[in-house]
Amino acid sequence: MTERSGDTTRRALLAAVAGGAAAGGFLGPVRGYLSAFAPLSGGVWDAADDDPPLRIASDHGDATLRYDDEAVPRIGGDDETAIYFAAGYAHGADRLFQMDLQRRQMRGRLSAVVGEATVDSDRFHVRMDFGTAADATWDLVRDTEAGPLVEAYCDGVNRARADLPTPVEFELLDYEPGPWTPADVMLAEKQIAWTLTGSFRTLRKETLRAELGADAAEELMPNRLDHDAAILDRSGATDDWEVPDGDAIRGGVSDPDDASSRASTATGPDLGGWLTGMEPPAWAGSNSWAVGAEHTESGDPIMANDPHLSLMAPPVWYEQVLRHDDYQVRGVTFPGVPFVIIGENDRGAWGFTNAGCDVIDFYEYETRADGAEYRHGDAWRSFETERRTIEVAGAPDRDVTVKKSVHGAVLSAGAGGDEFRDELGVAWTGLSATNATNGILGINRSRDAEDVDEALREFDEPTQCFVYTGRDGSVRYRVTGRVPVRRTDGEMVPGTRVFDGSARAGEWAGYTPYGESSWEGFIPFEEMPHDDDPDYVGTANQRIVDDADYPYYLAEDYSEPFRGIRLWNRLDGIVDRGDVTPTDLRDLQRDVHDGRLEHYLPVLEDARSGLSDDARDDLDTVLDWDGEAERNARAPLLFVHFLDAYEGRFVADALGGLDGRRDASAYAPNQWVLATLGDEWFEPDRASAAADAFETARDRIESEGWETYGDYNRTAIDHPFDQSFLNYSRYPTDGSAATLFNFRVEAGAGSSWRQICPQDGTTSRCILPGGNDGNVYSDDYDNQLRRWANGEYKPMDRSMRGDPAVRFVGGDDE
């Protein structure tokens, strides 16, 4: 393929793709590069024809693959290795570019095909050394029950890679993907875990303490939001938590002056800005709920789940049906991972939402020998260092020092003054070998709730709120994953400060970065928050437990509680009415009430005195609004743009002098907190700021020519190349960032999969925001998107149907 001169080369194109990926955690859309390329070559059109051969030799036994009329692969076989070989073949046929770009990002190898634009991203990922953590994880998984299945899956991916034309994206970018390996499967799991748990909030709050004072930092980033919508207090869970060794942290709330930390020090602007650019999105969340048998019309439990992640073309999830003699499972997985992560089998259904547990800590050290050694307790240690080269296409390669301590990776960026913290040790549970692979496999194979409980013991990353309902009437809620117990001088401490690593403060017993951990110093499985057979339970990333007697620190931050409050209000009413049906839970999943309206009414009222007459009419439209974020209304259009402008005004007034940081908006409070801030945070006062924000919102709406919410709130879900023939269509939709029917148009995120699963033998329902087939030339590329935007569903059966059949035949002959 011919490259154009100047910046509009294939490297510039992939740089844009990678930039979106690094900022969004998953692969993100990037605007306006593909049009600069030469017309599509014959090789690209050849790549459009991805029909596989109908009979394929396999070393793993016989299996059959059929695609149904939604492009969902339905795979059956007598041997699990044969099934997972076929699953790998389907992933390799349908999503290979997505898989390859993902691993390049995580291994820090984007610049090899992109150029200089992604050097910062590569530097971060190489220094965190996610690749070595994935290798350690595969060393752990290799000899387990999951190991041979992962290997068979990779063989299937690579067979598709060899059999089929290269996907169109590789033709456009003119490079070939390498083989898919078992360590790449583990790396895909690490990316998921990092996206859901890798947070630098602690560093931002420490910087606010240093520059604005402890009281201001606590007001802007409180450890506890004032609401009563916690998950377990409302589900009726018991509170008889055992207190370990009599030294529990009651309520898990930190002391702002905790002596386990050094004096508050700001993270340097270079390091802070660099890390903010690499941080996963704060909006990664989800909804799930389950209603027990005694409250349903059928006398069997029902569950629902919709994870909120990036909305991409193709989708972040891949749907599949796997049929073995012992179990039949349907649901979604991440491309590159063989097992169904969210879904149902013939005995039960399950889903996940982000728990928000704090599984990352930061350490600073006393050093000597020009920074080559650091003190750890009474001993001096040498940092483990290794020089690695980042290959950069079209420019000089970069040498990077990978530096590690006993805690994990050591990160730095640029040089700063003595008043700044410029080098930090990072401990993260995902840097250790983990066994979530076997946990998910166990859930796929499960026959009852007891099997699920055993499988969850292996599910060590990421921390999640897990909800399950079974055909036997069981309901389960459990927080999964490994959560560290920090100790300083033998005493438990919260993880809300940067720790003095030289004093061995805040250490995790039994944690081995880049190796196999014993996890002995982590919250025991039995003591993780859980509830067995609740009448009903609901999760929306809100605070897990309010009980002041809970003995462990779980988290310093949870999601804003707007969805959680609405969920409990609706779910309480549905259950109180009785005879709950799947339709009730579908309607709950489609609820579009934006609870931010009630929370911001005082702020909106403050704005009135500073508005023009026309603006007051618009304000009355918002004040008279019922809070339903519907596409045909004007009020939600005004409201969401007011919120954006009001946050911008706060950043300008209160944070504009934050040492000149370009990433000052990253230090803004969440929208729950922002509504409570008083005059002292605005110039000259809150009323003036609110009026100015409302006028700004009206100006933007007028300049864009929007009349109703649906003019703005549209499915702008684009392929990373952002070319019309690759992008999904635009459809108006309902919902907002704070509604259960979740859609975040500015962030390109929302409900990335919806499922409703009754356990009475009737067919479950589901939908993807796009299409399962990643081939842009397929009729199934975006065939579910309109239904998704309209809140519709499709059947979620597990039958073996569809054609044509691809037969994988054991032996050497095709």
C-alpha positions in Angstrom: 0.0 0.0 0.0 1.3 3.4 -0.9 2.1 5.8 2.0 1.5 9.6 1.6 4.3 12.0 2.6 4.3 14.1 5.7 2.3 13.3 8.8 -0.5 11.5 7.2 1.2 8.2 7.0 0.1 4.8 8.4 2.2 5.6 11.5 0.3 8.8 12.1 -2.9 6.9 11.7 -2.0 4.2 14.2 -0.6 6.8 16.5 -4.0 8.3 16.7 -5.5 4.9 17.3 -3.1 4.2 20.1 -3.6 7.6 21.6 -7.3 6.8 22.1 -6.4 3.4 23.4 -4.0 4.7 26.0 -6.4 7.4 27.2 -9.5 5.2 27.4 -8.1 1.9 28.8 -9.7 0.0 25.9 -9.3 0.9 22.3 -10.7 4.4 21.7 -12.0 6.2 18.6 -9.8 8.7 16.9 -10.9 11.3 14.4 -10.1 12.0 10.8 -7.0 10.2 9.6 -8.0 7.5 7.1 -9.2 10.0 4.5 -5.6 11.0 3.8 -4.7 7.5 2.5 -4.6 6.3 -1.0 -7.7 4.6 -2.3 -8.3 1.1 -1.0 -5.9 -1.4 -2.7 -6.7 -4.7 -4.1 -5.3 -6.4 -1.0 -7.8 -4.5 1.2 -10.7 -5.8 -0.9 -9.2 -9.3 -0.7 -9.3 -8.9 3.1 -13.1 -8.4 2.9 -13.6 -12.0 2.1 -13.1 -13.8 5.3 -15.2 -16.9 4.8 -13.3 -19.8 6.4 -12.8 -23.2 4.8 -15.6 -25.6 5.9 -13.4 -28.5 7.0 -10.3 -27.9 9.1 -7.8 -30.3 10.5 -7.2 -30.0 14.2 -4.8 -31.7 16.7 -7.4 -31.1 19.4 -10.2 -33.3 18.3 -13.6 -32.9 16.6 -15.8 -29.8 17.0 -18.4 -27.9 15.0 -18.7 -24.1 14.6 -21.9 -22.5 13.3 -22.6 -18.8 13.0 -26.2 -17.9 13.8 -28.1 -15.0 12.2 -26.5 -12.5 14.7 -22.9 -13.7 13.8 -22.6 -15.4 17.2 -20.4 -18.5 17.0 -22.1 -21.6 18.3 -19.5 -24.3 19.0 -20.0 -27.9 20.1 -17.7 -30.8 20.7 -17.0 -33.8 23.0 -13.7 -32.5 24.2 -13.1 -29.1 25.8 -9.8 -28.6 24.0 -11.5 -29.1 20.6 -14.2 -26.6 21.7 -11.6 -24.0 22.7 -9.6 -24.5 19.6 -12.7 -23.7 17.6 -13.4 -20.6 19.9 -9.9 -19.4 19.2 -10.5 -19.8 15.5 -13.6 -17.7 15.7 -11.9 -15.0 17.7 -9.0 -14.9 15.2 -11.4 -14.7 12.3 -13.6 -12.0 13.8 -11.4 -9.8 16.1 -7.7 -10.2 15.3 -6.9 -6.6 14.8 -8.5 -5.6 18.1 -6.6 -8.3 19.9 -3.3 -7.3 18.4 -3.6 -3.6 19.1 -4.5 -4.4 22.7 -1.4 -6.5 23.3 0.9 -4.0 21.6 -0.4 -1.3 24.0 0.1 -3.5 27.1 3.6 -4.6 26.1 4.7 -1.1 25.1 5.2 -2.0 21.5 3.0 0.5 19.7 5.8 2.8 18.6 7.3 0.0 16.6 4.5 0.5 14.0 3.4 4.0 15.0 6.4 6.2 15.5 7.1 8.8 18.1 3.5 9.7 19.0 3.1 6.7 21.3 6.5 6.7 23.0 5.0 8.0 26.3 2.4 5.3 26.3 5.1 2.6 25.6 7.4 4.0 28.3 4.6 3.7 30.9 3.6 0.2 29.9 7.2 -1.0 29.7 8.1 0.5 33.1 5.0 -1.1 34.7 6.2 -4.3 32.9 2.7 -5.8 32.5 4.3 -8.3 30.1 6.4 -9.9 32.7 3.4 -10.1 35.1 1.5 -11.9 32.3 4.4 -14.3 31.8 4.4 -15.0 35.6 0.6 -15.6 35.4 1.0 -18.0 32.5 3.7 -19.9 34.5 1.1 -20.3 37.3 -1.8 -21.3 35.0 0.2 -23.5 32.6 -0.1 -26.7 34.7 -3.7 -26.1 35.9 -6.9 -27.4 34.3 -7.2 -24.2 32.3 -3.7 -24.5 30.8 -4.4 -27.0 28.0 -7.6 -25.1 27.1 -5.7 -21.8 26.8 -3.1 -23.5 24.6 -5.8 -25.0 22.4 -7.5 -21.6 22.1 -4.2 -20.0 21.0 -3.7 -22.7 18.4 -7.1 -21.8 17.0 -6.4 -18.1 16.8 -3.2 -18.8 15.0 -4.8 -21.3 12.6 -7.3 -18.6 11.6 -4.5 -16.2 11.2 -2.8 -18.6 8.8 -6.0 -19.7 7.0 -7.8 -16.4 6.4 -7.0 -13.2 4.6 -5.5 -10.5 6.8 -8.2 -8.3 8.3 -8.7 -5.0 6.5 -7.1 -2.9 9.3 -3.7 -4.7 8.8 -3.9 -4.1 5.1 -4.5 -0.4 5.7 -1.6 -0.2 8.1 0.7 -2.5 6.2 1.9 -4.8 8.9 1.4 -8.4 9.9 0.4 -9.6 13.4 2.5 -12.1 15.2 1.3 -15.4 16.7 -1.1 -15.2 19.6 0.4 -16.8 22.7 -0.9 -18.1 26.1 0.9 -15.1 27.8 -1.1 -12.8 25.5 -4.3 -14.3 27.0 -3.0 -13.5 30.4 -2.0 -10.0 29.2 -5.6 -9.4 28.0 -6.8 -10.3 31.5 -4.2 -7.8 33.0 -5.6 -5.1 30.7 -9.1 -5.8 31.9 -7.9 -5.7 35.6 -5.9 -2.5 35.1 -8.8 -0.8 33.4 -11.0 -1.6 36.4 -8.6 -1.1 39.3 -5.6 1.0 38.2 -6.3 4.4 39.9 -3.9 7.3 40.7 -6.5 9.0 42.9 -4.3 8.7 46.0 -1.6 10.8 44.3 -4.1 13.5 43.3 -5.5 13.7 46.8 -2.0 13.9 48.3 -1.2 16.7 45.9 -4.4 18.6 46.9 -3.3 18.1 50.6 0.1 19.6 49.8 -1.1 22.5 47.8 -4.6 23.4 49.2 -4.4 21.9 52.7 -5.8 18.8 54.3 -9.3 20.2 54.9 -9.7 21.3 51.3 -8.5 17.9 50.0 -11.0 16.1 52.2 -13.8 18.3 51.0 -13.0 17.9 47.3 -12.2 14.1 47.5 -14.0 12.7 50.6 -13.5 9.1 51.5 -17.2 8.7 52.2 -20.1 10.1 50.2 -23.1 11.0 52.3 -25.9 8.6 51.2 -27.6 5.4 52.5 -27.6 3.4 49.3 -24.8 0.9 50.2 -25.1 -2.5 48.7 -25.1 -4.8 51.7 -26.9 -2.7 54.2 -29.9 -2.6 51.9 -29.7 -6.3 50.9 -30.1 -7.4 54.5 -26.7 -9.1 54.8 -25.5 -10.1 58.2 -22.9 -8.0 60.0 -21.2 -10.6 62.1 -17.8 -10.0 60.6 -15.0 -11.6 62.6 -12.4 -9.2 63.9 -8.8 -10.4 63.0 -6.5 -10.3 65.9 -8.4 -7.5 67.5 -6.7 -4.8 65.4 -9.4 -4.0 62.8 -9.8 -0.7 61.1 -13.4 0.1 62.1 -15.4 1.4 59.2 -12.4 1.5 56.9 -12.2 5.3 57.0 -8.8 6.8 57.0 -7.2 9.4 59.3 -6.1 12.3 57.1 -3.0 12.7 59.4 -2.2 8.9 59.3 1.4 8.6 60.6 2.1 5.7 58.3 2.6 8.2 55.5 5.3 10.8 55.2 4.3 14.5 55.3 2.1 15.3 52.4 4.1 16.0 49.2 2.8 17.0 45.8 3.5 14.7 42.9 5.5 16.7 40.4 3.6 18.2 37.4 5.5 16.1 34.9 5.0 12.8 36.7 1.4 13.7 37.6 0.4 14.7 34.1 2.1 11.7 32.6 0.3 9.3 35.0 -3.0 11.0 34.5 -2.6 10.4 30.7 -2.1 6.7 31.4 -4.8 6.2 33.9 -7.9 4.1 33.1 -11.2 6.0 32.8 -13.0 6.8 36.0 -16.4 5.9 34.5 -15.8 2.1 34.2 -18.7 0.8 36.2 -21.8 -1.3 35.7 -25.3 -2.3 37.1 -26.5 -5.7 38.3 -29.3 -7.0 40.4 -31.0 -10.2 41.3 -34.4 -11.0 42.8 -34.9 -14.2 44.8 -37.5 -16.9 44.0 -40.1 -16.0 46.7 -40.6 -12.6 45.1 -41.0 -13.6 41.4 -44.1 -14.6 39.5 -42.4 -17.8 38.3 -41.1 -18.9 41.7 -37.5 -18.9 40.3 -34.9 -16.2 40.7 -34.0 -13.6 38.0 -30.8 -11.7 37.5 -29.7 -8.8 35.2 -26.3 -7.3 34.4 -25.0 -4.5 32.1 -21.3 -3.6 32.4 -20.4 0.0 31.5 -17.3 0.2 29.4 -16.0 1.7 26.2 -18.4 1.7 23.3 -16.4 0.8 20.3 -16.6 -0.6 16.7 -16.4 -3.5 17.0 -17.6 -3.8 20.6 -15.4 -4.4 23.5 -17.2 -7.7 24.1 -17.4 -10.8 21.9 -20.4 -13.1 22.2 -20.2 -16.9 22.0 -22.0 -20.2 22.7 -20.0 -23.2 23.9 -21.6 -26.6 24.1 -19.9 -29.5 25.9 -21.5 -32.7 27.2 -21.2 -31.4 30.8 -22.2 -27.8 30.3 -23.6 -25.3 27.8 -22.6 -21.7 28.2 -23.5 -18.5 26.5 -22.3 -15.0 27.1 -19.5 -12.5 26.3 -15.8 -12.5 26.7 -13.1 -10.1 25.8 -11.4 -10.9 22.4 -8.3 -12.7 23.3 -9.8 -14.5 26.3 -11.3 -18.0 25.7 -13.9 -18.3 28.5 -17.3 -16.7 28.9 -16.8 -13.9 31.5 -20.5 -12.7 31.8 -23.4 -14.9 30.9 -25.2 -18.1 31.8 -24.9 -21.9 31.5 -27.6 -24.5 31.8 -27.6 -24.2 35.6 -27.3 -20.5 36.4 -26.5 -17.0 35.3 -23.9 -14.5 36.6 -22.6 -11.0 36.1 -20.0 -8.6 37.4 -19.8 -4.9 38.4 -16.8 -3.0 39.5 -16.3 -3.2 43.2 -14.0 -0.2 43.5 -11.7 -1.9 46.0 -8.3 -0.3 46.5 -5.7 -2.8 45.2 -2.9 -0.3 44.4 -0.4 1.5 46.7 2.4 4.0 46.2 5.8 4.2 48.0 8.6 6.7 48.3 12.1 5.9 49.4 15.2 7.2 51.0 18.0 6.6 48.4 21.7 6.7 48.1 24.4 6.0 45.5 22.9 8.4 43.0 19.5 6.7 43.4 20.8 3.2 42.7 20.0 2.0 46.2 17.1 2.4 48.5 16.6 1.8 52.2 14.1 -0.9 53.2 13.8 -1.2 56.9 17.3 -1.7 58.4 18.8 -2.8 55.1 19.9 -1.1 51.9 18.9 -2.7 48.6 19.7 -2.1 45.0 16.9 -1.3 42.8 16.4 -4.1 40.2 17.1 -2.4 36.9 17.1 -3.4 33.3 17.7 -1.4 30.1 15.1 -2.1 27.4 14.7 -0.6 24.0 11.5 0.8 22.7 11.6 0.4 18.9 10.3 3.6 17.2 9.3 3.5 13.5 10.8 6.3 11.5 12.7 7.8 14.4 15.6 6.8 16.8 14.7 4.0 19.2 14.4 4.9 22.9 16.3 3.2 25.7 14.2 2.9 28.9 15.3 1.8 32.4 12.8 -0.6 33.9 13.2 -0.1 37.6 11.7 -2.3 40.4 11.7 -2.4 44.2 10.3 -5.0 46.6 6.9 -3.4 46.1 6.7 -3.5 42.3 7.4 -1.1 39.5 9.2 2.2 40.2 7.9 5.1 38.0 9.4 8.5 37.2 9.0 11.1 34.6 11.2 14.1 34.0 13.0 16.2 36.6 11.3 18.4 39.1 12.1 20.5 42.1 12.8 19.2 45.6 9.3 20.1 46.7 7.8 17.5 44.4 7.6 13.7 44.5 9.3 12.5 41.3 9.8 8.8 41.8 7.3 6.3 43.2 7.1 2.6 43.8 3.9 1.0 42.7 2.3 -2.1 44.2 -0.7 -3.5 42.3 -2.2 -6.9 42.7 -2.1 -7.5 38.9 1.7 -7.3 38.9 1.7 -10.7 40.6 0.8 -14.1 39.1 -3.0 -14.5 39.3 -5.4 -17.3 38.7 -8.6 -15.6 37.5 -8.4 -17.8 34.4 -9.3 -20.9 36.4 -11.9 -18.9 38.4 -13.8 -18.0 35.2 -13.4 -21.6 33.8 -14.9 -22.9 37.1 -17.9 -20.6 36.8 -18.4 -21.7 33.2 -18.4 -25.3 34.3 -20.5 -24.7 37.5 -23.5 -26.9 38.3 -24.7 -25.0 41.4 -23.9 -22.2 43.8 -21.4 -24.3 45.7 -19.4 -24.8 42.5 -19.5 -21.0 42.0 -18.3 -20.3 45.5 -15.3 -22.6 44.9 -14.5 -21.0 41.6 -14.5 -17.6 43.1 -11.7 -18.6 45.5 -9.5 -18.6 42.4 -10.8 -15.3 41.1 -8.0 -13.0 42.4 -8.2 -10.1 39.9 -9.9 -7.7 39.3 -12.0 -7.0 42.4 -15.6 -7.2 41.3 -19.2 -7.4 42.7 -20.4 -10.8 41.6 -24.1 -11.6 41.3 -25.4 -15.2 40.6 -28.8 -16.9 40.4 -29.2 -20.6 39.9 -31.9 -23.0 38.6 -31.9 -24.5 42.2 -33.3 -21.1 43.5 -30.0 -19.9 44.9 -28.8 -16.3 44.9 -25.3 -15.1 45.6 -23.6 -11.8 46.1 -19.8 -11.7 46.7 -17.0 -9.2 46.3 -14.2 -11.1 44.5 -10.5 -10.6 44.1 -7.5 -10.1 46.4 -7.7 -7.0 48.6 -4.5 -6.2 50.5 -4.3 -5.7 54.3 -1.8 -2.9 54.8 0.3 -3.0 57.9 2.7 -0.5 59.5 4.6 -1.7 62.5 2.2 -4.6 62.8 -0.9 -2.4 62.8 -3.5 -2.3 60.0 -3.7 1.0 58.2 -5.8 2.3 55.2 -4.3 2.7 51.8 -5.2 6.4 51.4 -1.7 7.9 51.5 1.6 7.5 49.8 3.6 5.3 52.1 7.2 5.6 53.4 8.6 2.5 51.7 11.9 2.9 53.5 10.1 2.6 56.9 8.2 -0.5 55.5 4.9 1.3 56.0 1.8 0.0 54.4 3.3 -3.3 53.2 1.3 -6.3 51.9 2.3 -9.7 53.5 2.4 -12.5 51.0 2.7 -10.3 47.9 5.4 -11.0 45.3 5.4 -8.7 42.2 6.3 -10.5 39.0 6.1 -13.8 40.8 3.7 -16.1 42.6 2.1 -14.6 45.8 0.9 -16.5 48.8 -1.7 -13.8 49.5 -1.5 -14.5 53.2 -1.7 -10.8 54.1 -4.9 -10.2 52.2 -8.6 -10.2 53.3 -9.6 -13.9 53.7 -12.1 -15.2 51.2 -14.7 -15.9 53.9 -14.4 -12.3 55.2 -14.9 -10.5 51.9 -18.3 -8.8 51.8 -20.9 -11.3 50.7 -24.5 -12.3 51.1 -25.9 -15.8 50.5 -29.5 -16.1 49.3 -30.6 -12.5 49.9 -34.2 -11.8 49.0 -32.8 -9.4 46.4 -29.6 -7.4 45.8 -28.6 -4.5 43.6 -25.2 -3.1 42.7 -24.3 0.1 40.8 -20.7 0.7 41.9 -21.8 2.4 45.0 -20.3 1.9 48.5 -20.4 -1.8 49.4 -21.0 -1.7 53.1 -21.8 1.0 55.6 -21.3 -1.1 58.7 -18.8 0.6 61.0 -17.9 -2.8 62.4 -16.6 -4.2 59.1 -13.0 -4.9 60.1 -11.1 -4.1 56.9 -10.3 -1.1 54.7 -11.8 -1.8 51.3 -11.6 1.5 49.3 -11.0 5.2 49.4 -13.5 6.0 46.6 -16.6 4.6 45.1 -18.8 5.8 42.2 -21.2 8.7 42.6 -24.3 7.1 44.1 -26.9 8.5 41.6 -27.5 5.1 39.9 -27.3 3.2 43.2 -30.0 5.4 44.8 -32.3 5.1 41.9 -31.7 1.3 41.7 -32.7 0.8 45.3 -35.7 3.1 45.0 -37.0 1.2 42.0 -36.0 -2.3 43.1 -37.6 -1.8 46.6 -40.8 -0.9 44.9 -40.8 -3.8 42.4 -40.1 -6.3 45.1 -42.7 -4.8 47.5 -45.3 -5.1 44.8 -44.4 -8.8 44.3 -44.6 -11.3 41.5 -41.5 -9.8 39.8 -41.1 -10.8 36.1 -38.2 -10.5 33.6 -40.2 -7.6 32.0 -39.9 -5.7 35.3 -36.2 -6.1 35.4 -36.0 -5.1 31.7 -37.9 -1.9 32.5 -35.5 -1.3 35.4 -32.5 -1.7 33.1 -34.1 0.8 30.7 -34.8 3.4 33.5 -33.6 6.9 32.4 -34.2 9.0 35.5 -31.2 11.2 36.1 -30.9 11.7 39.9 -28.5 14.5 39.5 -31.4 16.9 38.9 -32.6 16.7 42.5 -29.1 17.0 43.8 -28.4 20.2 41.8 -31.7 22.0 42.3 -30.2 24.4 44.9 -27.4 25.2 42.5 -29.8 25.8 39.6 -32.0 28.0 41.8 -28.9 30.1 42.7 -28.4 30.8 39.0 -31.7 32.5 38.4 -30.8 36.0 39.6 -27.9 36.3 37.1 -29.7 35.1 34.0 -31.3 37.0 31.1 -35.1 36.6 30.6 -34.7 34.1 27.8 -32.3 32.1 29.9 -34.7 32.1 32.9 -37.3 30.5 30.6 -34.9 27.8 29.8 -34.0 27.4 33.5 -37.7 26.9 34.3 -37.8 24.2 31.6 -35.1 22.4 33.6 -36.7 23.1 37.0 -40.1 21.8 35.8 -38.4 18.7 34.3 -39.2 15.3 35.7 -35.6 14.1 35.4 -36.3 11.6 32.6 -33.3 11.8 30.2 -35.3 11.1 27.1 -34.2 11.9 23.5 -37.2 14.0 22.6 -36.9 16.4 25.5 -35.1 19.7 25.7 -34.5 19.9 29.5 -31.9 17.1 29.6 -30.0 18.8 26.8 -29.8 22.0 28.9 -29.0 20.1 32.1 -26.1 17.9 31.0 -24.4 20.9 29.3 -24.9 23.0 32.4 -23.2 20.3 34.5 -20.2 20.3 32.1 -19.9 24.1 32.1 -20.3 24.3 35.9 -17.4 21.8 36.4 -15.3 23.9 34.0 -16.1 27.0 35.9 -15.0 25.3 39.2 -11.7 24.2 37.7 -11.0 27.7 36.4 -12.0 29.4 39.7 -10.6 26.9 42.3 -7.9 24.9 40.6 -6.5 27.3 38.0 -3.6 28.0 40.2 -2.8 24.4 41.0 0.9 24.9 40.3 0.0 25.5 36.6 -0.8 21.9 36.0 -2.2 21.2 32.6 -4.2 18.4 34.0 -6.0 20.5 36.6 -9.4 19.1 35.6 -8.3 15.7 36.9 -8.4 17.2 40.4 -12.0 18.3 40.1 -14.4 16.6 42.5 -17.1 14.2 41.3 -20.5 15.6 40.6 -22.0 14.5 43.9 -19.4 16.6 45.7 -19.4 19.5 43.3 -23.1 20.2 44.0 -22.4 20.7 47.7 -19.5 23.2 47.4 -20.2 26.7 48.6 -19.3 30.3 47.7 -15.6 30.0 48.8 -14.8 27.8 45.8 -16.1 30.3 43.2 -15.3 33.8 42.0 -17.1 35.9 43.1 -19.7 33.3 44.4 -21.5 30.2 43.6 -24.6 31.9 42.2 -22.5 33.9 39.6 -20.7 30.7 38.6 -23.9 28.8 38.2 -25.5 31.6 36.1 -22.4 31.8 33.9 -22.4 28.0 33.4 -26.0 28.0 32.4 -25.4 30.8 29.8 -22.4 28.9 28.5 -24.5 25.7 28.1 -27.2 27.7 26.2 -24.5 29.2 23.9 -23.1 25.8 23.1 -26.5 24.3 22.3 -27.4 27.2 20.1 -24.0 27.1 18.2 -24.5 23.4 17.6 -28.0 23.8 16.4 -29.4 21.2 18.9 -33.1 21.4 19.7 -33.7 18.2 21.7 -31.5 15.8 23.8 -31.5 13.3 21.0 -29.8 15.8 18.6 -26.8 15.6 20.9 -27.2 12.2 22.7 -26.4 10.0 19.7 -24.5 6.8 19.3 -21.2 8.2 18.1 -19.5 4.8 18.2 -16.6 4.8 15.8 -14.0 2.4 14.5 -10.5 3.5 15.6 -9.9 4.8 12.1 -13.0 7.0 12.1 -13.9 6.7 8.4 -17.6 6.7 7.4 -17.5 3.2 5.9 -15.9 1.8 9.1 -18.0 3.8 11.7 -21.3 2.7 13.2 -24.4 4.7 12.3 -25.6 7.5 14.5 -28.9 6.9 16.4 -30.5 9.1 19.0 -30.9 7.4 22.3 -32.0 8.0 25.9 -30.0 8.0 29.1 -27.0 9.8 30.6 -23.9 9.1 32.7 -26.1 9.0 35.8 -29.0 6.8 34.6 -29.4 3.0 34.9 -29.9 3.0 31.1 -26.3 4.2 30.8 -24.9 6.2 28.0 -22.0 8.7 28.2 -21.8 10.4 24.8 -18.8 12.6 25.5 -16.8 9.7 27.0 -17.9 7.2 24.3 -19.0 4.8 27.0 -22.1 3.1 28.5 -23.9 -0.2 28.7 -21.5 -2.4 26.7 -23.7 -5.5 27.1 -27.2 -6.1 28.5 -28.5 -9.4 29.7 -31.6 -10.5 31.7 -31.7 -14.1 32.8 -34.7 -15.8 34.4 -34.1 -19.2 35.9 -37.5 -20.7 35.1 -36.4 -22.3 31.8 -37.6 -19.4 29.6 -35.1 -17.8 27.2 -32.9 -15.1 28.5 -32.5 -11.8 26.6 -29.4 -9.8 25.6 -28.0 -7.2 23.3 -24.6 -5.8 22.1 -24.1 -2.1 21.1 -23.1 -2.9 17.6 -22.4 -6.3 16.0 -20.4 -9.4 16.9 -18.6 -9.6 13.6 -15.6 -7.3 13.4 -15.5 -7.5 9.6 -16.7 -4.1 8.3 -18.0 -5.7 5.1 -20.3 -8.1 7.0 -24.1 -7.5 7.4 -23.6 -8.3 11.0 -21.0 -5.5 11.6 -23.5 -3.2 13.4 -26.8 -5.1 13.2 -27.7 -4.9 16.9 -26.9 -1.2 17.4 -30.3 0.3 16.6 -32.0 -2.2 18.9 -29.5 -1.4 21.6 -30.1 2.4 21.2 -33.9 1.7 21.5 -33.6 -0.5 24.6 -34.5 -3.7 22.7 -33.2 -7.2 23.2 -32.6 -10.5 21.3 -33.0 -14.1 22.5 -30.1 -15.6 24.4 -30.6 -19.3 23.7 -27.8 -21.9 23.8 -29.0 -24.2 21.0 -26.7 -25.4 18.2 -28.0 -23.7 15.1 -26.8 -21.7 12.2 -24.9 -22.3 9.0 -22.7 -22.9 7.2 -21.0 -25.3 9.6 -17.2 -25.3 10.0 -16.0 -28.8 11.0 -12.8 -29.2 12.9 -11.6 -32.7 12.4 -9.1 -34.5 14.6 -6.1 -35.9 12.7 -3.9 -34.6 9.9 -6.3 -34.9 6.9 -8.6 -32.0 5.9 
